[in-house]
Amino acid sequence: MQSSWKIVSAGLALSIPALAFAPLASAGPKEDVAASTLEWAQALGQDDPDKVLALYSDDAVLWGTLSPKLRADRAALRDYFATAFKVLPGLRVDFGDQLIRVYGDTAVNTGYYTFSYIRDGETRIFPARYSFTYVKSGEHWLIVDHHSSAMPSPPR
């Protein structure tokens, strides 16, 4: 009995360090898309258009909250975010409910978020709704289509 216990203990002692170096498995595609969305929020909070742009595919399009025109190339997307960072200092975003659907190597995340920024020393907020369409590129989910619009007021 004692020798069996020693064998089990030795086996565990040898296998536990190996687990520490094992690659982490993905929790699943929905969780990966949620993580990509969080990465977008973190990049947006860094006031660096190139960090945000890196999360979009080369052929991505954007209907932005702050612009009446469709942005359909990388220069136009970069210009959109550079302008947003200038007119909305300290821009941040917090996500509300998200509805993520995955269709193979394509995913859609729809929901609402609240933007905040600093103006005249005060934090201002504006709620908006969004749809991100992602495509899987290697191990990453890239944004291929992004629509964002101000949240409408409820009917009176």
Backbone as ProteinMPNN parsed JSONL, in Angstrom:
{"seq_chain_A": "MQSSWKIVSAGLALSIPALAFAPLASAGPKEDVAASTLEWAQALGQDDPDKVLALYSDDAVLWGTLSPKLRADRAALRDYFATAFKVLPGLRVDFGDQLIRVYGDTAVNTGYYTFSYIRDGETRIFPARYSFTYVKSGEHWLIVDHHSSAMPSPPR", "coords_chain_A": {"N_chain_A": [[0.819, -1.191, 0.0], [1.932, 1.227, 0.866], [3.942, 1.488, -1.05], [2.463, 1.808, -3.399], [1.269, 4.258, -2.888], [3.555, 5.872, -2.889], [4.315, 5.679, -5.555], [2.129, 6.888, -6.862], [2.343, 9.453, -5.734], [4.869, 10.218, -6.705], [4.343, 10.222, -9.438], [2.434, 12.294, -9.612], [4.005, 14.43, -8.703], [5.814, 14.639, -10.787], [4.159, 15.249, -12.952], [2.729, 17.623, -12.428], [4.483, 19.97, -12.682], [4.793, 19.877, -15.475], [2.263, 20.516, -16.389], [2.161, 23.214, -15.834], [3.519, 24.359, -17.922], [2.041, 23.788, -20.106], [0.187, 24.708, -23.024], [-2.393, 27.15, -22.793], [-5.715, 26.303, -23.201], [-8.231, 27.442, -25.413], [-11.18, 28.952, -24.197], [-13.397, 28.844, -25.723], [-15.06, 29.756, -28.822], [-16.94, 31.912, -28.497], [-16.1, 33.085, -26.122], [-13.568, 33.852, -26.919], [-14.171, 35.808, -28.824], [-15.434, 37.658, -27.157], [-13.202, 38.341, -25.625], [-11.65, 39.571, -27.604], [-13.237, 41.779, -28.085], [-13.047, 43.086, -25.635], [-10.335, 43.649, -25.771], [-10.391, 45.565, -27.803], [-11.74, 47.629, -26.451], [-9.829, 48.227, -24.497], [-7.698, 49.091, -26.114], [-8.875, 51.341, -27.27], [-8.97, 53.014, -25.063], [-6.37, 53.881, -24.873], [-5.764, 56.047, -26.4], [-4.538, 55.89, -28.939], [-4.586, 55.698, -32.239], [-3.424, 53.775, -33.928], [-3.16, 51.464, -32.392], [-5.81, 50.744, -32.041], [-6.586, 50.412, -34.693], [-5.104, 48.168, -35.404], [-6.684, 46.063, -34.673], [-8.56, 45.676, -36.576], [-9.516, 44.18, -39.702], [-7.779, 44.248, -42.89], [-9.594, 44.996, -44.847], [-11.694, 46.191, -43.552], [-14.761, 47.89, -42.623], [-16.314, 50.843, -41.298], [-19.005, 52.277, -39.668], [-19.095, 54.887, -37.904], [-19.899, 56.268, -34.66], [-19.504, 58.997, -34.469], [-19.504, 60.114, -36.986], [-20.914, 60.981, -40.153], [-20.271, 59.54, -42.392], [-19.352, 56.577, -44.192], [-16.533, 54.65, -43.404], [-14.146, 53.134, -45.247], [-11.569, 52.238, -45.763], [-8.18, 51.693, -44.604], [-6.824, 54.114, -44.056], [-8.944, 55.896, -43.762], [-10.281, 54.778, -41.557], [-8.278, 55.081, -39.612], [-8.098, 57.87, -39.55], [-10.644, 58.452, -38.533], [-10.487, 57.468, -35.849], [-8.269, 58.933, -34.897], [-9.296, 61.529, -35.02], [-11.463, 61.244, -33.247], [-10.093, 60.858, -30.817], [-8.985, 63.369, -30.531], [-11.194, 65.155, -30.323], [-12.602, 64.094, -28.217], [-11.262, 63.998, -25.459], [-9.502, 61.73, -23.323], [-11.003, 59.487, -23.915], [-12.998, 56.679, -23.264], [-14.505, 53.391, -23.004], [-17.224, 51.449, -21.859], [-18.602, 48.284, -21.817], [-21.931, 47.091, -22.066], [-24.55, 44.729, -21.998], [-23.827, 41.963, -24.104], [-24.395, 40.253, -27.087], [-23.264, 37.502, -28.473], [-22.661, 35.72, -31.389], [-21.516, 32.914, -33.14], [-20.374, 31.769, -36.237], [-18.791, 29.512, -37.547], [-15.843, 30.647, -38.887], [-16.602, 33.236, -38.621], [-18.019, 35.839, -36.706], [-20.49, 37.597, -34.795], [-20.961, 40.339, -32.737], [-23.215, 41.954, -30.857], [-24.622, 44.707, -29.171], [-24.688, 47.05, -26.446], [-22.863, 49.979, -25.517], [-21.153, 52.323, -23.371], [-19.74, 55.364, -23.841], [-17.203, 57.435, -22.45], [-15.717, 60.589, -21.704], [-13.532, 63.425, -21.149], [-14.46, 66.722, -20.595], [-13.992, 70.115, -20.152], [-13.016, 69.602, -17.599], [-14.857, 67.842, -16.562], [-16.372, 64.608, -16.446], [-18.0, 63.281, -19.154], [-20.682, 61.415, -20.588], [-21.898, 59.193, -23.126], [-24.324, 57.026, -24.305], [-24.352, 54.25, -26.57], [-25.153, 52.032, -29.293], [-24.073, 48.975, -30.819], [-22.666, 46.927, -33.45], [-20.359, 44.503, -34.048], [-18.676, 42.76, -36.517], [-16.75, 39.945, -36.803], [-13.911, 38.256, -38.21], [-12.135, 35.227, -38.247], [-8.687, 35.104, -38.089], [-6.033, 33.284, -38.341], [-5.033, 32.809, -35.099], [-6.452, 34.918, -34.132], [-9.29, 37.099, -33.741], [-10.489, 39.356, -35.976], [-11.854, 42.596, -36.571], [-14.161, 43.099, -39.073], [-16.343, 44.476, -39.847], [-17.93, 47.245, -38.46], [-20.431, 48.813, -36.795], [-21.737, 51.628, -35.223], [-23.897, 53.533, -33.281], [-25.541, 56.359, -31.808], [-27.434, 55.831, -28.862], [-30.885, 55.751, -29.117], [-33.332, 58.018, -27.742], [-35.901, 57.011, -25.445], [-39.309, 56.526, -26.591], [-41.791, 59.067, -26.146]], "CA_chain_A": [[0.0, 0.0, 0.0], [2.795, 2.401, 0.918], [4.665, 1.641, -2.301], [1.505, 2.37, -4.357], [1.139, 5.676, -2.548], [4.784, 6.531, -3.336], [4.27, 5.74, -7.017], [1.149, 7.923, -7.207], [2.926, 10.741, -5.345], [5.944, 10.531, -7.645], [3.7, 10.557, -10.71], [1.867, 13.639, -9.487], [5.1, 15.394, -8.586], [6.414, 14.812, -12.107], [3.211, 15.765, -13.941], [2.257, 18.976, -12.115], [5.278, 20.997, -13.362], [4.535, 19.84, -16.914], [1.013, 21.237, -16.63], [2.417, 24.654, -15.758], [4.043, 24.813, -19.201], [1.126, 23.397, -21.173], [-0.503, 25.872, -23.564], [-3.754, 27.32, -22.301], [-6.72, 26.034, -24.218], [-9.254, 28.465, -25.559], [-12.422, 28.619, -23.511], [-14.386, 28.644, -26.767], [-15.075, 30.896, -29.741], [-17.668, 33.072, -27.955], [-15.228, 33.726, -25.136], [-12.484, 34.491, -27.671], [-14.726, 37.035, -29.402], [-15.595, 38.588, -26.029], [-11.856, 38.821, -25.286], [-11.259, 40.507, -28.663], [-14.004, 43.0, -27.854], [-12.395, 43.734, -24.494], [-9.063, 44.182, -26.278], [-10.742, 46.794, -28.515], [-12.027, 48.646, -25.434], [-8.557, 48.62, -23.881], [-6.948, 49.866, -27.109], [-9.536, 52.641, -27.397], [-8.604, 53.804, -23.895], [-4.962, 54.284, -24.915], [-5.646, 57.243, -27.257], [-3.576, 55.606, -30.002], [-5.373, 55.126, -33.338], [-2.788, 52.597, -34.522], [-3.476, 50.292, -31.559], [-7.192, 50.369, -32.361], [-6.6, 49.972, -36.088], [-4.507, 46.829, -35.481], [-7.713, 45.068, -34.366], [-9.44, 45.623, -37.742], [-8.952, 43.536, -40.889], [-7.356, 45.214, -43.906], [-10.736, 45.436, -45.654], [-12.78, 46.53, -42.622], [-15.546, 49.114, -42.792], [-16.783, 51.41, -40.041], [-20.002, 53.338, -39.531], [-18.782, 55.361, -36.562], [-20.873, 57.067, -33.918], [-19.211, 60.426, -34.592], [-19.315, 60.511, -38.377], [-22.019, 60.627, -41.045], [-19.835, 58.827, -43.591], [-18.784, 55.239, -44.09], [-15.069, 54.579, -43.506], [-13.975, 51.841, -45.913], [-10.172, 51.858, -45.965], [-7.41, 51.849, -43.362], [-6.541, 55.532, -43.805], [-10.182, 56.513, -43.273], [-10.496, 54.292, -40.188], [-7.288, 55.726, -38.747], [-8.531, 59.265, -39.415], [-11.801, 58.479, -37.634], [-10.064, 57.319, -34.454], [-7.407, 60.074, -34.543], [-10.204, 62.653, -34.775], [-12.215, 60.959, -32.014], [-9.221, 61.091, -29.662], [-8.784, 64.822, -30.394], [-12.41, 65.863, -29.891], [-13.104, 63.471, -26.987], [-10.084, 63.643, -24.662], [-9.716, 60.73, -22.272], [-12.072, 58.597, -24.376], [-13.066, 55.324, -22.713], [-15.771, 52.719, -23.295], [-17.634, 50.339, -20.995], [-19.6, 47.474, -22.505], [-23.076, 46.528, -21.361], [-24.876, 43.381, -22.475], [-23.305, 41.575, -25.409], [-24.958, 39.038, -27.674], [-22.233, 37.004, -29.382], [-23.013, 34.538, -32.174], [-20.366, 32.457, -33.919], [-20.724, 30.967, -37.405], [-17.508, 29.065, -38.098], [-14.778, 31.639, -38.747], [-17.229, 34.56, -38.581], [-18.78, 36.047, -35.47], [-21.148, 38.895, -34.654], [-21.179, 40.765, -31.357], [-24.167, 43.06, -30.872], [-24.985, 45.123, -27.824], [-24.579, 48.488, -26.197], [-21.725, 50.431, -24.721], [-21.221, 53.712, -22.932], [-18.486, 56.087, -23.985], [-16.984, 58.557, -21.538], [-14.591, 61.448, -22.062], [-13.393, 64.572, -20.254], [-14.632, 68.039, -21.218], [-14.03, 71.174, -19.136], [-12.744, 69.013, -16.294], [-15.946, 66.953, -16.144], [-16.586, 63.396, -17.23], [-19.263, 63.245, -19.905], [-20.951, 60.075, -21.115], [-22.976, 59.01, -24.093], [-24.584, 55.617, -24.612], [-24.47, 53.912, -27.985], [-25.354, 50.608, -29.596], [-23.042, 48.567, -31.771], [-22.506, 45.585, -34.009], [-19.04, 44.161, -34.573], [-18.56, 41.481, -37.209], [-15.366, 39.491, -36.734], [-13.465, 37.085, -38.962], [-10.985, 34.6, -37.601], [-7.465, 35.165, -38.88], [-5.085, 32.558, -37.498], [-5.544, 32.67, -33.73], [-7.066, 36.179, -33.732], [-10.544, 37.545, -34.325], [-10.335, 40.731, -36.438], [-13.099, 43.287, -36.905], [-14.305, 43.326, -40.507], [-17.441, 45.433, -39.99], [-18.259, 47.847, -37.166], [-21.463, 49.846, -36.836], [-21.992, 52.205, -33.91], [-24.774, 54.706, -33.361], [-26.025, 56.846, -30.517], [-28.64, 55.162, -28.364], [-32.02, 56.672, -29.227], [-34.129, 58.274, -26.537], [-37.156, 56.247, -25.467], [-40.457, 57.31, -27.063], [-42.549, 59.758, -25.083]], "C_chain_A": [[0.863, 1.255, 0.0], [3.533, 2.585, -0.4], [3.738, 2.179, -3.398], [1.352, 3.867, -4.136], [2.367, 6.456, -3.025], [4.795, 6.68, -4.855], [3.31, 6.832, -7.47], [1.721, 9.301, -6.899], [4.018, 11.16, -6.314], [5.37, 10.93, -9.003], [3.107, 11.953, -10.693], [2.957, 14.694, -9.448], [5.749, 15.658, -9.941], [5.46, 15.458, -13.105], [2.772, 17.196, -13.67], [3.14, 20.045, -12.756], [5.039, 21.021, -14.872], [3.257, 20.593, -17.252], [1.221, 22.743, -16.62], [2.896, 25.205, -17.091], [3.152, 24.42, -20.376], [0.435, 24.641, -21.713], [-1.928, 25.941, -23.022], [-4.729, 27.083, -23.441], [-7.718, 27.178, -24.246], [-10.514, 28.012, -24.833], [-13.523, 28.324, -24.52], [-14.47, 29.88, -27.634], [-15.837, 32.111, -29.207], [-16.809, 33.83, -26.959], [-14.058, 34.431, -25.822], [-12.955, 35.799, -28.304], [-14.932, 38.077, -28.301], [-14.242, 39.166, -25.625], [-11.353, 39.812, -26.333], [-11.985, 41.837, -28.508], [-13.419, 43.779, -26.68], [-11.057, 44.349, -24.913], [-9.3, 45.488, -27.039], [-10.992, 47.924, -27.514], [-10.736, 49.145, -24.787], [-7.723, 49.459, -24.84], [-7.552, 51.257, -27.265], [-9.123, 53.561, -26.248], [-7.16, 54.274, -23.881], [-4.714, 55.492, -25.813], [-4.616, 57.076, -28.375], [-4.324, 54.948, -31.157], [-4.75, 53.874, -33.941], [-3.043, 51.333, -33.706], [-4.898, 49.814, -31.824], [-7.242, 49.764, -33.76], [-6.04, 48.56, -36.25], [-5.533, 45.726, -35.24], [-8.731, 44.904, -35.5], [-8.74, 44.897, -38.89], [-8.589, 44.617, -41.912], [-8.519, 45.759, -44.726], [-11.942, 45.833, -44.796], [-13.494, 47.816, -43.032], [-16.096, 49.535, -41.435], [-17.844, 52.465, -40.297], [-19.843, 53.821, -38.1], [-19.871, 56.228, -35.964], [-20.721, 58.548, -34.215], [-19.148, 60.932, -36.018], [-20.506, 60.105, -39.232], [-21.581, 59.82, -42.264], [-19.206, 57.481, -43.259], [-17.274, 55.322, -44.271], [-14.743, 53.193, -44.043], [-12.539, 51.534, -46.322], [-9.39, 52.219, -44.705], [-7.121, 53.311, -43.045], [-7.774, 56.227, -43.235], [-10.508, 56.051, -41.851], [-9.53, 54.973, -39.221], [-7.686, 57.18, -38.495], [-9.709, 59.384, -38.448], [-11.353, 58.422, -36.176], [-9.149, 58.46, -34.016], [-8.266, 61.295, -34.223], [-10.982, 62.451, -33.481], [-11.362, 61.251, -30.786], [-8.972, 62.579, -29.446], [-10.015, 65.507, -29.816], [-13.004, 65.304, -28.605], [-11.92, 63.044, -26.115], [-10.422, 62.664, -23.539], [-10.794, 59.724, -22.621], [-11.908, 57.191, -23.802], [-14.404, 54.716, -23.128], [-15.983, 51.597, -22.29], [-18.757, 49.598, -21.704], [-20.708, 47.056, -21.556], [-23.293, 45.112, -21.867], [-24.331, 43.164, -23.883], [-23.999, 40.291, -25.848], [-23.978, 38.582, -28.749], [-22.742, 35.734, -30.052], [-21.832, 34.19, -33.056], [-20.86, 31.519, -35.011], [-19.423, 30.539, -38.078], [-16.42, 30.085, -37.811], [-15.298, 33.072, -38.808], [-18.024, 34.657, -37.293], [-19.365, 37.45, -35.477], [-21.347, 39.153, -33.168], [-22.03, 42.026, -31.416], [-24.515, 43.42, -29.439], [-24.956, 46.625, -27.67], [-23.341, 48.764, -25.368], [-21.925, 51.88, -24.347], [-19.831, 54.311, -23.05], [-18.409, 57.157, -22.912], [-15.745, 59.31, -22.007], [-14.59, 62.634, -21.109], [-13.573, 65.856, -21.062], [-14.799, 69.055, -20.1], [-13.881, 70.604, -17.728], [-13.816, 68.072, -15.779], [-16.015, 65.731, -17.046], [-17.969, 63.462, -17.863], [-19.444, 61.829, -20.441], [-21.974, 60.155, -22.238], [-23.106, 57.532, -24.428], [-24.747, 55.413, -26.121], [-24.739, 52.415, -28.116], [-24.389, 50.24, -30.716], [-23.327, 47.191, -32.333], [-21.078, 45.489, -34.525], [-19.201, 42.839, -35.316], [-17.078, 41.147, -37.256], [-15.138, 38.361, -37.728], [-12.232, 36.538, -38.256], [-9.811, 34.614, -38.569], [-6.357, 34.533, -38.041], [-5.702, 32.335, -36.133], [-6.332, 33.896, -33.273], [-8.407, 36.389, -34.42], [-10.367, 39.016, -34.681], [-11.693, 41.309, -36.806], [-13.106, 43.544, -38.407], [-15.416, 44.343, -40.776], [-17.819, 45.936, -38.597], [-19.28, 48.951, -37.405], [-21.707, 50.314, -35.415], [-22.876, 53.425, -34.097], [-25.251, 55.074, -31.967], [-27.298, 56.102, -30.134], [-29.804, 56.149, -28.466], [-32.704, 56.873, -27.877], [-35.393, 57.436, -26.6], [-38.307, 57.126, -25.961], [-41.201, 57.938, -25.886], [-44.017, 59.544, -25.235]], "O_chain_A": [[0.604, 2.211, -0.731], [3.736, 3.719, -0.834], [4.192, 2.941, -4.252], [1.312, 4.645, -5.089], [2.235, 7.579, -3.513], [5.24, 7.703, -5.375], [3.637, 7.616, -8.361], [1.599, 10.219, -7.711], [4.09, 12.326, -6.703], [5.855, 11.866, -9.638], [3.26, 12.71, -11.652], [2.841, 15.738, -10.091], [6.186, 16.776, -10.213], [5.91, 16.15, -14.018], [2.467, 17.922, -14.616], [2.591, 20.979, -13.342], [5.08, 22.09, -15.482], [3.179, 21.24, -18.296], [0.524, 23.47, -17.328], [2.706, 26.388, -17.372], [3.489, 24.7, -21.526], [0.123, 25.548, -20.942], [-2.58, 24.917, -22.822], [-4.558, 27.626, -24.533], [-8.005, 27.798, -23.222], [-10.866, 26.833, -24.855], [-14.483, 27.623, -24.199], [-14.004, 30.948, -27.235], [-15.413, 33.242, -29.446], [-16.789, 35.061, -26.95], [-13.607, 35.481, -25.364], [-12.218, 36.785, -28.317], [-14.632, 39.254, -28.501], [-14.144, 40.354, -25.316], [-10.697, 40.794, -25.984], [-11.415, 42.896, -28.768], [-13.313, 45.004, -26.737], [-10.696, 45.437, -24.462], [-8.5, 46.417, -26.935], [-10.514, 49.042, -27.704], [-10.572, 50.343, -24.557], [-7.103, 50.438, -24.424], [-6.822, 52.242, -27.38], [-8.949, 54.763, -26.451], [-6.76, 54.996, -22.968], [-3.569, 55.916, -25.972], [-3.906, 58.022, -28.713], [-4.666, 53.768, -31.075], [-5.472, 52.998, -34.417], [-3.131, 50.243, -34.271], [-5.159, 48.611, -31.831], [-7.868, 48.727, -33.975], [-6.464, 47.831, -37.147], [-5.277, 44.568, -35.569], [-9.652, 44.094, -35.399], [-7.521, 44.985, -39.036], [-9.039, 45.758, -41.807], [-8.437, 46.871, -45.248], [-13.078, 45.81, -45.269], [-12.928, 48.693, -43.683], [-16.315, 48.71, -40.548], [-17.623, 53.422, -41.041], [-20.4, 53.224, -37.179], [-20.662, 56.843, -36.68], [-21.709, 59.282, -34.215], [-18.771, 62.083, -36.241], [-21.05, 59.014, -39.064], [-22.417, 59.45, -43.089], [-18.616, 57.285, -42.196], [-16.791, 55.987, -45.187], [-15.022, 52.189, -43.388], [-12.315, 50.652, -47.15], [-9.878, 52.958, -43.849], [-7.169, 53.708, -41.881], [-7.66, 57.053, -42.329], [-10.961, 56.849, -41.03], [-9.928, 55.392, -38.134], [-7.62, 57.661, -37.364], [-9.761, 60.31, -37.638], [-11.788, 59.234, -35.36], [-9.241, 58.912, -32.875], [-7.993, 62.013, -33.261], [-11.141, 63.39, -32.702], [-11.852, 61.83, -29.816], [-8.77, 63.014, -28.312], [-9.899, 66.344, -28.921], [-13.824, 65.964, -27.966], [-11.608, 61.855, -26.04], [-11.47, 62.755, -22.9], [-11.435, 59.165, -21.731], [-10.829, 56.601, -23.851], [-15.318, 55.426, -23.548], [-15.047, 50.889, -21.919], [-19.739, 50.202, -22.137], [-20.463, 46.712, -20.4], [-22.337, 44.384, -22.132], [-24.368, 44.055, -24.731], [-24.163, 39.361, -25.059], [-23.876, 39.2, -29.809], [-23.191, 34.8, -29.389], [-21.215, 35.073, -33.654], [-21.648, 30.606, -34.762], [-19.005, 31.141, -39.067], [-16.104, 30.363, -36.654], [-14.529, 34.009, -39.022], [-18.626, 33.681, -36.845], [-18.811, 38.369, -36.081], [-21.839, 38.295, -32.436], [-21.607, 43.044, -31.964], [-24.684, 42.542, -28.594], [-25.168, 47.374, -28.624], [-22.847, 47.912, -24.63], [-22.755, 52.58, -24.927], [-18.875, 53.831, -22.441], [-19.428, 57.721, -22.512], [-14.847, 58.739, -22.625], [-15.539, 62.826, -20.349], [-12.919, 66.052, -22.086], [-15.637, 68.888, -19.214], [-14.531, 71.06, -16.787], [-13.699, 67.554, -14.668], [-15.753, 65.808, -18.247], [-18.973, 63.672, -17.182], [-18.467, 61.132, -20.713], [-22.801, 61.065, -22.288], [-22.13, 56.873, -24.786], [-25.218, 56.295, -26.839], [-24.569, 51.647, -27.169], [-23.944, 51.105, -31.47], [-24.104, 46.409, -31.785], [-20.647, 46.302, -35.342], [-19.802, 41.901, -34.792], [-16.257, 41.955, -37.689], [-16.055, 37.605, -38.048], [-11.403, 37.287, -37.741], [-9.929, 34.189, -39.718], [-5.811, 35.17, -37.141], [-6.773, 31.739, -36.02], [-6.831, 33.92, -32.148], [-8.629, 35.918, -35.536], [-10.122, 39.841, -33.8], [-12.572, 40.598, -37.293], [-12.171, 44.134, -38.948], [-15.423, 44.994, -41.821], [-18.005, 45.146, -37.671], [-19.015, 49.907, -38.133], [-21.866, 49.501, -34.505], [-22.627, 54.253, -34.973], [-25.353, 54.232, -31.075], [-28.13, 55.788, -30.985], [-29.714, 57.265, -27.954], [-32.657, 56.012, -26.999], [-35.908, 57.173, -27.687], [-38.281, 58.342, -25.77], [-41.225, 57.395, -24.781], [-44.801, 60.051, -24.433]]}, "name": "protein", "num_of_chains": 1, "seq": "MQSSWKIVSAGLALSIPALAFAPLASAGPKEDVAASTLEWAQALGQDDPDKVLALYSDDAVLWGTLSPKLRADRAALRDYFATAFKVLPGLRVDFGDQLIRVYGDTAVNTGYYTFSYIRDGETRIFPARYSFTYVKSGEHWLIVDHHSSAMPSPPR"}
